[in-house]
Amino acid sequence: MNSVPKFNKYIEQSIINNWEKDALTDYKGTTLQFHDVARKIEKLHIMFENSGVKSGDKIAICGRNSSNWAVAFLATLTYGAVAVPIQNEFKAEQIYNIVNHSESKLLFVGDVVATQIDAEEMTHLEGIIYIPDNSLILSRSEKLTYAREHLNEIFGHRYPKFFRKEHINYHEDSPEELAMINYTSGTTGFSKGVMLPYRALSSNYDFLSDVIGSKLKPNCDVMAILPMAHMYGLSCEFILEFCLGNHIYFLTRLPSPTVIQEAFTDIHPAVIVSVPLIIEKIIRKNIFPKIQTNIMKLLINMPVINKKVKEKILELVKAEFGSNMYEIIVGGAGLNKEIEDFLLGIGFPITVGYGTTETAPMITFRDWNNFAGGSCGTAVKNMDVNILSEDPHNIPGEIVTRGLNVMTGYYKNQEATNAVIDDNGWFHTGDLATMDAEGNIFIRGRKKNMLLGSNGQNIYPEEIENKLNSMAMVNESLIVQREERLVGLVHPDLDEANSMGFSIEDLENIMEQNRKELNAMLPSFAKISAIKLLDEEFAKTPKKSIKRYLYQNAI
């Protein structure tokens, strides 16, 4: 495996080479050109200097996707500080946990988060910076306060004859140096801070720029749909496209399929990165009703005109996504088989990749021209992939991988690190798969229990169950996913219910109250839509853990 270039050089060169071009746009809002981004980065560096931030210190960022979120992230890395992205849907307590555990010195917050947090719960912070305009919500440093109040003056003294390309000179990173800590969850006891060194970011970009960037026209328009607090969206939609010099549009509000489809039509993105649910919803809502008529079914089964009909359908589907994309890349979970078979059947340019936060994120991927249906591609550049099975072609085994993309470990948690990275450097993903003769990986199951929200958010059922199990009349519980809904299965405390003379209706009313109280503690993407009662205890393994797989179709 080859070494890769220094990561901050990619950022530096993109800014210099594309100085007068459009860089970042808040959809239906303002646009920053690359020189605007550079000026904003420089002003944040002045604030960092005056808040006592040194290379290696942590800076947390919590807010919705936006141009200024992107600038805060870039400023952090190019200064030599460590970025700590936090999901903006997290509750205040979860944000406190991450800020305190990471010992962040500064916290950037968006407009919604700013109204929900209490600075007194984060005593390590030197300051809280408001993402929309970089004003100070909190300053515990007179120097930081002075710097913000006199920022333009300080900037003017430093660059009296205009700020130019030749002034760009960012922190020179080293491969093993820590670039980011990306927390897998916000809850104490479940939260693991994934430590990603610069080599992981560089390696991911090195691969993605080769397999995707080489297929795109220079300075093309792209969209950032997925949360940048997740490595999938951060690497594949933001870092890749910014370093390529492309123009990124951010959907600054929660992106519903309707909003996303409108943006596709307006922006005509050159490539689309998505979770499966968005693609599936658009196909089912806008395409299937048009083609599943009796006449279309008749035409598509006539060999003489079958090809022409498929070409027309292909044009129809492409139009829904803006008609301009080289391909659609799906990650986070596999596509629904019916949708995948339909898209592959008409020759639609779609492919599926696989990765984890711990690999920043890429493990496997293949271009749509070589994509094998049902798979998630082959091992990416700079990574080795193995299946721990005596017969990997036929018998599923755990996916293990090693290479430049793999994290250095979990922050302040050597025990958890040792549990997933073995003595030979193999990262154990916890996912089960088979591998064909060409190296294509076919996911067969998840040893991990993580669920995927509709917009790519990671949902950890154990966290929700932990809260639900402590509520009235709950003996034990299990969280399952039905399409995009989360449902709680509960075996109630029947002995207590009988002793109090509760009927089934009484228990159902209690569970509804539990559901409302539980949802008040959860981010929007993890809320429970219903609680269903089970008469019997959950089936258990010898270790007394619930056999989750038995209940995936319980509703």
Backbone torsions as a table, in degrees:
resi	resn	phi	psi	omega
1	MET	NA	132.8	-177.4
2	ASN	-85.1	154.3	172.2
3	SER	-73.8	163.6	-178.8
4	VAL	-122.5	158.1	-177.8
5	PRO	-62.9	165.1	178.1
6	LYS	-65.6	134.5	-171.4
7	PHE	-65.5	-46.7	-176.9
8	ASN	-63.1	-19.9	174.9
9	LYS	-66.7	-34.0	176.4
10	TYR	-60.9	-45.5	179.8
11	ILE	-64.6	-47.8	-178.6
12	GLU	-57.2	-50.2	-176.9
13	GLN	-66.6	-36.6	179.1
14	SER	-64.3	-42.8	178.7
15	ILE	-63.1	-45.9	-178.5
16	ILE	-65.9	-44.5	-175.3
17	ASN	-73.0	-21.9	-175.5
18	ASN	-120.3	27.5	-169.8
19	TRP	-44.4	-45.2	-174.7
20	GLU	-98.4	7.0	-176.2
21	LYS	-96.5	158.9	177.1
22	ASP	-68.1	136.0	-177.6
23	ALA	-115.4	-58.3	-171.7
24	LEU	-132.3	130.9	177.0
25	THR	-131.0	130.6	167.6
26	ASP	-80.2	117.3	-173.5
27	TYR	-49.0	125.4	-175.1
28	LYS	64.3	26.7	178.9
29	GLY	-138.1	-148.1	-173.6
30	THR	-83.5	159.4	179.7
31	THR	-119.7	136.9	171.7
32	LEU	-107.9	130.9	171.0
33	GLN	-85.2	169.2	-175.5
34	PHE	-60.2	-35.6	178.6
35	HIS	-69.8	-29.5	174.8
36	ASP	-66.6	-42.1	177.8
37	VAL	-60.3	-43.7	-179.5
38	ALA	-61.4	-42.4	178.8
39	ARG	-63.7	-43.4	-180.0
40	LYS	-65.1	-39.8	176.4
41	ILE	-59.7	-45.2	-178.0
42	GLU	-62.8	-39.8	178.7
43	LYS	-67.6	-36.9	175.7
44	LEU	-67.5	-35.8	176.5
45	HIS	-60.7	-38.5	176.8
46	ILE	-61.9	-42.2	177.9
47	MET	-66.0	-40.1	178.5
48	PHE	-60.5	-46.4	-179.1
49	GLU	-56.5	-42.0	-174.5
50	ASN	-83.5	-6.6	173.2
51	SER	-100.9	7.6	176.7
52	GLY	78.3	13.9	178.6
53	VAL	-71.1	130.6	178.3
54	LYS	-115.3	165.2	176.1
55	SER	-54.7	130.3	-178.9
56	GLY	95.7	-13.5	175.6
57	ASP	-72.5	157.3	-175.2
58	LYS	-97.6	139.1	175.2
59	ILE	-129.3	118.5	-177.5
60	ALA	-91.9	148.1	-179.2
61	ILE	-133.9	121.4	-177.0
62	CYS	-138.3	106.1	179.2
63	GLY	-178.1	170.1	177.3
64	ARG	-67.6	157.7	175.0
65	ASN	-52.0	134.9	175.4
66	SER	-167.6	166.5	177.2
67	SER	-60.0	-41.1	-178.0
68	ASN	-72.2	-29.3	171.6
69	TRP	-60.9	-46.9	-179.6
70	ALA	-59.8	-41.9	179.2
71	VAL	-63.1	-42.9	179.1
72	ALA	-60.0	-41.7	179.1
73	PHE	-64.7	-48.2	-179.7
74	LEU	-62.6	-40.7	180.0
75	ALA	-63.3	-37.8	-179.5
76	THR	-63.4	-51.6	-178.0
77	LEU	-67.0	-42.2	-176.8
78	THR	-71.6	-14.2	174.3
79	TYR	-84.5	-22.6	-176.1
80	GLY	99.2	6.3	175.3
81	ALA	-85.1	171.7	-177.3
82	VAL	-104.4	122.0	-179.2
83	ALA	-80.3	137.1	176.9
84	VAL	-125.5	85.1	179.3
85	PRO	-70.7	138.8	-179.7
86	ILE	-127.0	135.0	178.6
87	GLN	-60.7	128.0	-176.1
88	ASN	-71.0	-15.2	177.8
89	GLU	-80.0	-9.9	-178.5
90	PHE	-62.6	146.9	174.6
91	LYS	-71.5	162.7	-176.4
92	ALA	-54.9	-44.1	-178.0
93	GLU	-60.5	-37.9	179.2
94	GLN	-68.1	-37.7	177.0
95	ILE	-64.6	-43.5	177.8
96	TYR	-58.3	-44.7	-178.9
97	ASN	-55.5	-46.1	-176.2
98	ILE	-72.1	-45.6	179.8
99	VAL	-59.3	-44.1	-177.9
100	ASN	-72.6	-42.5	-179.1
101	HIS	-64.4	-37.5	-179.1
102	SER	-81.3	-11.3	-176.9
103	GLU	57.4	42.0	179.8
104	SER	-64.0	141.5	178.6
105	LYS	-90.2	-32.2	178.6
106	LEU	-128.8	153.1	176.6
107	LEU	-133.5	120.3	171.0
108	PHE	-89.2	133.3	179.6
109	VAL	-131.6	146.0	175.3
110	GLY	-82.6	-179.8	-173.3
111	ASP	-64.1	-39.0	-179.1
112	VAL	-74.0	-48.1	-179.0
113	VAL	-59.1	-36.9	-176.9
114	ALA	-57.0	-31.7	-177.6
115	THR	-85.0	-7.0	-171.1
116	GLN	-108.6	-12.7	-172.3
117	ILE	-105.7	157.6	177.4
118	ASP	-120.6	114.9	-176.0
119	ALA	-60.2	-25.9	-178.4
120	GLU	-66.5	-17.0	178.0
121	GLU	-83.4	-4.8	-177.5
122	MET	-130.1	78.9	-169.9
123	THR	-72.5	-20.3	-179.2
124	HIS	-75.5	-18.2	-172.7
125	LEU	-67.1	135.7	170.4
126	GLU	-84.7	-29.8	-179.0
127	GLY	-166.9	157.0	173.4
128	ILE	-119.0	124.7	-174.7
129	ILE	-110.6	132.6	-178.3
130	TYR	-82.8	116.8	-172.6
131	ILE	-57.5	-44.3	-174.8
132	PRO	-57.0	-34.1	-177.5
133	ASP	-137.7	8.3	179.3
134	ASN	59.6	25.6	172.7
135	SER	-78.3	165.0	-177.7
136	LEU	-94.7	122.2	171.5
137	ILE	-84.8	-36.1	179.2
138	LEU	-142.1	138.1	169.6
139	SER	-138.3	126.0	175.2
140	ARG	-106.9	19.5	-177.7
141	SER	-138.4	125.7	178.1
142	GLU	-63.7	-34.9	179.9
143	LYS	-65.5	-40.3	178.7
144	LEU	-65.8	-43.7	179.2
145	THR	-60.1	-46.2	179.9
146	TYR	-61.7	-43.7	-177.7
147	ALA	-62.2	-41.3	-179.1
148	ARG	-69.4	-39.5	-178.8
149	GLU	-69.6	-26.3	-177.3
150	HIS	-118.2	28.2	-171.8
151	LEU	-60.9	-48.6	-179.0
152	ASN	-64.0	-36.1	178.4
153	GLU	-65.2	-46.7	179.0
154	ILE	-62.4	-42.8	179.3
155	PHE	-61.5	-43.0	-179.8
156	GLY	-64.5	-39.0	177.3
157	HIS	-66.2	-36.8	-177.9
158	ARG	-72.7	-34.5	-178.4
159	TYR	-128.6	73.3	-173.6
160	PRO	-67.4	-24.6	-178.7
161	LYS	-114.4	49.5	178.3
162	PHE	77.2	149.7	177.4
163	PHE	-91.3	120.5	-171.8
164	ARG	-125.2	172.3	-179.2
165	LYS	-52.7	-41.1	-174.3
166	GLU	-66.8	-11.3	177.2
167	HIS	-83.2	-10.5	-178.7
168	ILE	-74.6	114.2	-179.9
169	ASN	-153.2	92.6	-170.7
170	TYR	-93.7	167.5	178.9
171	HIS	-51.2	130.0	179.4
172	GLU	-89.5	106.0	-175.3
173	ASP	-82.4	160.2	173.5
174	SER	-116.9	155.2	-170.6
175	PRO	-54.7	-43.0	-175.2
176	GLU	-90.2	-1.7	179.6
177	GLU	-66.8	141.1	-178.1
178	LEU	-73.2	125.6	179.1
179	ALA	-103.5	-39.4	-173.1
180	MET	-145.5	153.0	163.3
181	ILE	-123.2	115.3	-178.2
182	ASN	-111.1	112.6	-175.2
183	TYR	-80.8	131.9	-178.6
184	THR	-75.4	-15.3	-178.1
185	SER	-162.9	166.2	-179.7
186	GLY	-105.2	0.3	-171.6
187	THR	-98.2	129.4	176.7
188	THR	-56.6	134.0	-177.5
189	GLY	96.9	-27.4	176.6
190	PHE	-112.0	-21.1	-171.4
191	SER	-75.8	129.5	175.6
192	LYS	-127.1	124.3	-179.8
193	GLY	-88.0	107.9	-178.3
194	VAL	-76.7	117.3	-179.4
195	MET	-89.0	113.0	-177.5
196	LEU	-109.4	117.5	178.1
197	PRO	-80.5	167.7	-178.5
198	TYR	-59.9	-31.4	-179.4
199	ARG	-62.0	-32.3	180.0
200	ALA	-68.5	-41.3	178.0
201	LEU	-67.5	-43.8	-179.9
202	SER	-64.1	-41.9	-178.3
203	SER	-65.2	-43.3	177.4
204	ASN	-61.5	-44.3	178.9
205	TYR	-66.1	-41.0	179.4
206	ASP	-55.4	-44.3	179.6
207	PHE	-71.3	-51.0	-174.9
208	LEU	-64.2	-36.5	179.2
209	SER	-67.4	-27.4	178.7
210	ASP	-76.7	-49.9	-173.0
211	VAL	-84.2	-25.2	-180.0
212	ILE	-112.6	-51.1	-176.8
213	GLY	-57.1	-35.8	-178.8
214	SER	-68.4	-16.6	-178.1
215	LYS	-93.7	-9.3	-173.9
216	LEU	-101.9	150.0	175.3
217	LYS	-71.8	148.4	179.2
218	PRO	-59.9	143.3	174.9
219	ASN	56.0	37.7	180.0
220	CYS	-81.3	168.3	179.8
221	ASP	-92.2	134.5	179.0
222	VAL	-137.3	169.5	-179.0
223	MET	-123.9	144.5	171.6
224	ALA	-108.8	103.3	-178.3
225	ILE	-94.0	-41.5	-171.1
226	LEU	-81.9	154.0	-179.9
227	PRO	-62.2	132.1	179.0
228	MET	-75.3	-9.4	173.6
229	ALA	-73.9	-9.7	174.9
230	HIS	-101.6	144.9	-177.5
231	MET	-64.9	-31.8	-179.4
232	TYR	-60.6	-53.6	178.7
233	GLY	-67.5	-41.5	-177.0
234	LEU	-61.7	-47.0	-176.2
235	SER	-76.9	-47.3	-169.3
236	CYS	-86.3	-26.4	-178.5
237	GLU	-104.2	-37.2	-175.0
238	PHE	-99.6	-63.8	-175.3
239	ILE	-57.5	-49.2	-179.5
240	LEU	-55.1	-52.6	-172.4
241	GLU	-71.5	-37.1	178.6
242	PHE	-65.7	-45.3	-178.6
243	CYS	-69.7	-23.3	173.9
244	LEU	-77.3	-14.5	-177.5
245	GLY	86.1	22.5	-179.9
246	ASN	-88.8	166.8	-176.9
247	HIS	-98.3	113.9	-174.2
248	ILE	-100.5	128.7	173.1
249	TYR	-101.8	127.5	177.9
250	PHE	-100.7	129.5	171.9
251	LEU	-85.2	98.0	-167.2
252	THR	-74.4	-15.9	175.7
253	ARG	-102.0	169.9	178.4
254	LEU	-57.7	118.6	-171.1
255	PRO	-82.7	99.1	173.1
256	SER	-75.7	158.5	177.1
257	PRO	-54.7	-33.3	179.3
258	THR	-66.5	-46.2	178.8
259	VAL	-64.1	-42.6	-179.1
260	ILE	-62.5	-44.2	-179.0
261	GLN	-65.0	-37.7	175.8
262	GLU	-61.1	-41.7	179.6
263	ALA	-66.6	-38.8	175.3
264	PHE	-53.9	-46.2	-177.4
265	THR	-65.9	-38.0	-178.3
266	ASP	-75.9	-41.2	-169.2
267	ILE	-94.7	-29.3	-175.8
268	HIS	53.4	60.3	-173.4
269	PRO	-62.5	147.0	-176.9
270	ALA	-78.8	-21.1	174.9
271	VAL	-152.5	149.5	-178.9
272	ILE	-125.4	128.5	176.3
273	VAL	-114.7	129.4	-170.8
274	SER	-153.2	165.0	165.1
275	VAL	-90.2	158.0	-172.8
276	PRO	-61.1	-35.1	-172.3
277	LEU	-60.7	-36.7	180.0
278	ILE	-63.4	-46.7	-179.7
279	ILE	-64.1	-45.3	-177.9
280	GLU	-61.9	-41.6	-179.2
281	LYS	-64.0	-43.1	-179.4
282	ILE	-64.0	-41.9	180.0
283	ILE	-65.0	-47.7	-176.9
284	ARG	-66.8	-37.7	-175.1
285	LYS	-81.2	-40.8	-170.0
286	ASN	-107.3	-20.5	-175.5
287	ILE	-106.1	-52.9	-175.5
288	PHE	-56.0	-41.7	178.8
289	PRO	-60.4	-26.7	-178.1
290	LYS	-82.6	-27.8	-173.0
291	ILE	-109.5	-10.1	-177.9
292	GLN	-96.1	36.0	174.0
293	THR	-89.7	162.7	-179.6
294	ASN	-60.0	-40.6	-177.5
295	ILE	-67.4	-39.4	179.4
296	MET	-67.7	-40.6	178.1
297	LYS	-62.4	-36.6	178.5
298	LEU	-66.8	-46.3	-177.1
299	LEU	-65.9	-40.5	-175.5
300	ILE	-69.6	-19.4	178.5
301	ASN	-94.8	4.5	177.3
302	MET	-96.0	108.1	-174.6
303	PRO	-52.5	-33.0	-175.1
304	VAL	-63.7	-39.9	-176.1
305	ILE	-115.9	7.2	-178.1
306	ASN	-53.6	-45.4	-177.0
307	LYS	-61.9	-45.0	-179.3
308	LYS	-65.1	-38.6	179.1
309	VAL	-63.4	-44.0	179.1
310	LYS	-63.4	-37.4	178.2
311	GLU	-63.8	-39.9	178.1
312	LYS	-65.5	-41.4	178.8
313	ILE	-65.3	-40.6	178.6
314	LEU	-58.9	-44.5	177.7
315	GLU	-61.3	-40.5	-179.5
316	LEU	-62.1	-45.7	-178.8
317	VAL	-67.8	-43.9	179.8
318	LYS	-59.5	-36.7	-179.7
319	ALA	-61.7	-33.6	179.1
320	GLU	-64.7	-24.3	-177.6
321	PHE	-109.2	17.0	174.8
322	GLY	97.4	-5.2	172.8
323	SER	66.8	3.4	-170.9
324	ASN	-120.6	-2.1	-171.0
325	MET	-78.5	143.4	172.8
326	TYR	-68.7	-44.1	176.6
327	GLU	-161.7	164.0	170.5
328	ILE	-107.4	129.4	179.6
329	ILE	-108.4	121.4	179.7
330	VAL	-106.4	135.8	176.8
331	GLY	-146.0	175.8	-179.9
332	GLY	91.1	-32.0	176.8
333	ALA	-169.0	165.3	179.0
334	GLY	-79.1	156.9	175.0
335	LEU	-70.3	148.7	169.4
336	ASN	-56.0	134.2	-172.8
337	LYS	-60.6	-39.0	179.7
338	GLU	-61.3	-43.5	-179.6
339	ILE	-67.5	-45.4	-179.2
340	GLU	-61.7	-45.6	180.0
341	ASP	-61.2	-40.5	178.7
342	PHE	-62.8	-48.5	-177.3
343	LEU	-65.7	-42.9	178.5
344	LEU	-66.8	-33.9	-178.3
345	GLY	-65.4	-28.2	179.1
346	ILE	-99.6	4.4	178.4
347	GLY	78.2	26.2	-179.0
348	PHE	-73.3	138.8	-176.5
349	PRO	-78.8	83.8	-179.4
350	ILE	-129.0	147.3	177.8
351	THR	-147.9	162.5	-177.4
352	VAL	-126.3	131.4	175.8
353	GLY	-112.2	173.3	-178.5
354	TYR	-142.4	139.1	177.6
355	GLY	-169.7	-176.3	-179.5
356	THR	-143.1	162.3	173.5
357	THR	-57.7	-38.0	-175.9
358	GLU	-68.0	-10.3	177.7
359	THR	-120.5	13.5	167.0
360	ALA	58.2	31.3	-4.8
361	PRO	-117.0	-5.2	-161.3
362	MET	-72.5	132.8	171.2
363	ILE	-121.3	-49.0	178.7
364	THR	-134.8	150.9	179.4
365	PHE	-171.7	152.5	173.0
366	ARG	-151.8	138.9	178.9
367	ASP	-57.9	152.1	-175.0
368	TRP	-59.3	-29.9	179.8
369	ASN	-63.7	-26.2	-177.8
370	ASN	-116.1	9.2	-175.4
371	PHE	-68.3	131.1	176.7
372	ALA	-96.4	119.8	-178.2
373	GLY	-51.4	136.2	179.8
374	GLY	87.0	-10.1	-177.9
375	SER	-98.6	-179.2	171.9
376	CYS	-129.5	30.0	173.4
377	GLY	90.6	-169.9	-179.1
378	THR	-114.5	170.6	-178.0
379	ALA	-55.5	135.2	-179.7
380	VAL	-80.2	167.1	177.8
381	LYS	-55.9	141.8	178.2
382	ASN	73.8	9.7	-179.2
383	MET	-132.7	140.8	170.0
384	ASP	-103.9	143.1	179.2
385	VAL	-131.4	132.4	175.7
386	ASN	-129.7	156.8	173.6
387	ILE	-113.3	122.2	-178.3
388	LEU	-81.1	80.7	-177.8
389	SER	-150.3	145.6	177.6
390	GLU	-69.7	-19.4	178.0
391	ASP	-143.2	77.8	-173.1
392	PRO	-59.0	-23.4	-179.7
393	HIS	-71.1	-30.6	-171.9
394	ASN	-121.9	-29.2	-176.0
395	ILE	-111.0	117.8	-178.7
396	PRO	-59.2	143.7	174.4
397	GLY	-142.7	170.8	-178.4
398	GLU	-70.2	139.1	174.4
399	ILE	-79.5	125.2	172.3
400	VAL	-123.3	149.0	-176.2
401	THR	-148.6	151.5	174.3
402	ARG	-147.3	155.6	-178.6
403	GLY	149.2	-167.2	-173.5
404	LEU	-66.1	-23.3	-176.9
405	ASN	-78.5	-15.7	-170.5
406	VAL	-75.3	137.6	179.1
407	MET	-57.4	165.2	172.9
408	THR	-86.0	-16.1	177.8
409	GLY	148.4	-175.2	176.4
410	TYR	-94.2	133.6	-174.5
411	TYR	-62.2	125.1	178.8
412	LYS	57.5	30.6	-177.8
413	ASN	-147.6	74.2	-177.7
414	GLN	-67.2	-32.3	180.0
415	GLU	-62.7	-46.2	178.4
416	ALA	-65.9	-36.4	177.6
417	THR	-62.4	-47.6	-179.0
418	ASN	-63.5	-25.4	-179.1
419	ALA	-72.9	-21.7	-175.7
420	VAL	-118.0	-19.5	177.0
421	ILE	-114.9	115.6	-175.4
422	ASP	-83.4	-179.6	-174.7
423	ASP	-64.5	-20.0	179.2
424	ASN	-96.8	8.6	176.0
425	GLY	85.4	6.2	178.7
426	TRP	-78.6	128.1	173.0
427	PHE	-87.9	123.6	-179.5
428	HIS	-92.0	111.9	-171.7
429	THR	-75.5	-25.4	-174.1
430	GLY	82.8	2.0	179.2
431	ASP	-104.4	147.1	-177.8
432	LEU	-103.9	140.8	-178.5
433	ALA	-158.4	166.2	166.4
434	THR	-115.0	166.8	-179.1
435	MET	-136.6	131.2	179.9
436	ASP	-86.4	-178.8	-175.3
437	ALA	-62.9	-25.3	-179.9
438	GLU	-89.2	-0.3	179.7
439	GLY	90.9	5.2	176.5
440	ASN	-68.0	134.3	-179.9
441	ILE	-97.4	132.2	178.2
442	PHE	-119.2	107.9	179.9
443	ILE	-65.6	128.9	-178.4
444	ARG	-112.6	-12.4	-179.9
445	GLY	174.9	168.0	-179.8
446	ARG	-116.6	114.0	171.1
447	LYS	-68.0	-37.1	175.1
448	LYS	-72.1	156.5	-176.5
449	ASN	-103.4	5.2	-176.6
450	MET	-56.8	138.4	174.8
451	LEU	-107.9	158.1	-178.1
452	LEU	-114.1	123.6	176.9
453	GLY	-72.3	168.9	-173.7
454	SER	-64.2	-24.9	-180.0
455	ASN	-112.6	25.1	172.8
456	GLY	92.2	6.2	-179.1
457	GLN	-76.3	141.6	175.2
458	ASN	-80.9	130.6	179.4
459	ILE	-120.3	125.1	-177.8
460	TYR	-106.7	105.2	-172.7
461	PRO	-60.8	-30.5	-178.9
462	GLU	-60.6	-35.1	179.3
463	GLU	-63.1	-44.9	-178.5
464	ILE	-68.2	-43.0	179.8
465	GLU	-61.4	-38.0	-179.5
466	ASN	-59.6	-40.3	177.8
467	LYS	-72.9	-44.5	-177.0
468	LEU	-64.4	-36.9	-178.0
469	ASN	-64.3	-18.9	-179.1
470	SER	-93.5	4.2	-176.3
471	MET	-93.2	168.0	-173.1
472	ALA	-55.7	129.5	172.1
473	MET	66.3	14.0	178.5
474	VAL	-96.1	121.8	176.5
475	ASN	-88.5	-49.3	174.8
476	GLU	-157.8	160.7	-174.5
477	SER	-146.7	165.1	178.3
478	LEU	-147.8	133.5	177.8
479	ILE	-100.5	126.7	178.4
480	VAL	-124.8	162.1	-177.8
481	GLN	-113.4	130.6	175.7
482	ARG	-121.0	103.9	-172.1
483	GLU	55.8	-117.7	-178.8
484	GLU	-100.0	5.4	-177.9
485	ARG	-98.8	145.3	171.7
486	LEU	-102.9	134.1	-178.9
487	VAL	-126.8	136.4	176.3
488	GLY	-95.3	124.4	171.6
489	LEU	-95.9	127.6	-175.4
490	VAL	-128.3	128.2	165.8
491	HIS	-95.6	110.8	-173.5
492	PRO	-75.4	166.5	174.9
493	ASP	-77.8	88.1	-172.3
494	LEU	-68.6	-33.6	179.1
495	ASP	-62.4	-45.7	179.3
496	GLU	-65.5	-40.5	179.9
497	ALA	-61.8	-43.9	179.9
498	ASN	-65.5	-39.9	-178.4
499	SER	-65.8	-25.4	-179.4
500	MET	-99.6	1.9	176.6
501	GLY	70.0	28.1	-179.7
502	PHE	-78.0	137.2	174.2
503	SER	-88.3	173.3	175.7
504	ILE	-60.0	-39.0	179.2
505	GLU	-63.3	-39.4	177.1
506	ASP	-60.7	-46.0	-179.8
507	LEU	-62.0	-40.7	179.4
508	GLU	-63.0	-39.0	177.8
509	ASN	-66.1	-39.1	177.9
510	ILE	-64.1	-42.4	-179.1
511	MET	-66.5	-33.8	176.9
512	GLU	-65.3	-39.9	176.5
513	GLN	-65.6	-40.7	175.8
514	ASN	-58.1	-43.2	-177.9
515	ARG	-60.1	-44.6	-179.6
516	LYS	-64.6	-41.6	179.3
517	GLU	-67.8	-39.5	178.7
518	LEU	-63.1	-47.3	-178.2
519	ASN	-61.6	-29.2	178.5
520	ALA	-66.4	-19.8	-179.5
521	MET	-96.9	-4.1	-170.8
522	LEU	-113.4	150.0	172.0
523	PRO	-64.2	160.2	-172.2
524	SER	-57.2	-37.8	-175.8
525	PHE	-75.3	-9.6	-177.3
526	ALA	-111.2	10.1	-177.8
527	LYS	-71.5	149.6	-176.5
528	ILE	-93.4	131.3	-178.5
529	SER	-85.9	-25.1	-178.3
530	ALA	-162.8	159.0	171.3
531	ILE	-123.3	127.1	179.2
532	LYS	-111.2	137.2	-178.5
533	LEU	-89.3	139.5	174.3
534	LEU	-116.1	137.6	-176.6
535	ASP	-72.9	-34.4	-173.8
536	GLU	-110.1	158.7	175.2
537	GLU	-62.3	154.9	176.3
538	PHE	-68.4	143.7	175.1
539	ALA	-66.2	140.4	-174.0
540	LYS	-122.3	157.2	170.6
541	THR	-82.3	170.8	176.0
542	PRO	-57.1	-25.8	178.5
543	LYS	-85.3	5.7	176.5
544	LYS	70.4	21.8	172.1
545	SER	-94.9	147.8	-176.5
546	ILE	-67.4	138.0	175.3
547	LYS	-79.5	85.8	-172.2
548	ARG	-57.4	-38.1	-173.8
549	TYR	-61.1	-22.7	-179.1
550	LEU	-73.0	-15.9	-171.4
551	TYR	-114.3	9.7	-178.0
552	GLN	-67.0	-23.3	178.7
553	ASN	-119.6	32.6	-173.5
554	ALA	-76.1	-14.9	-176.6
555	ILE	-104.0	NA	NA
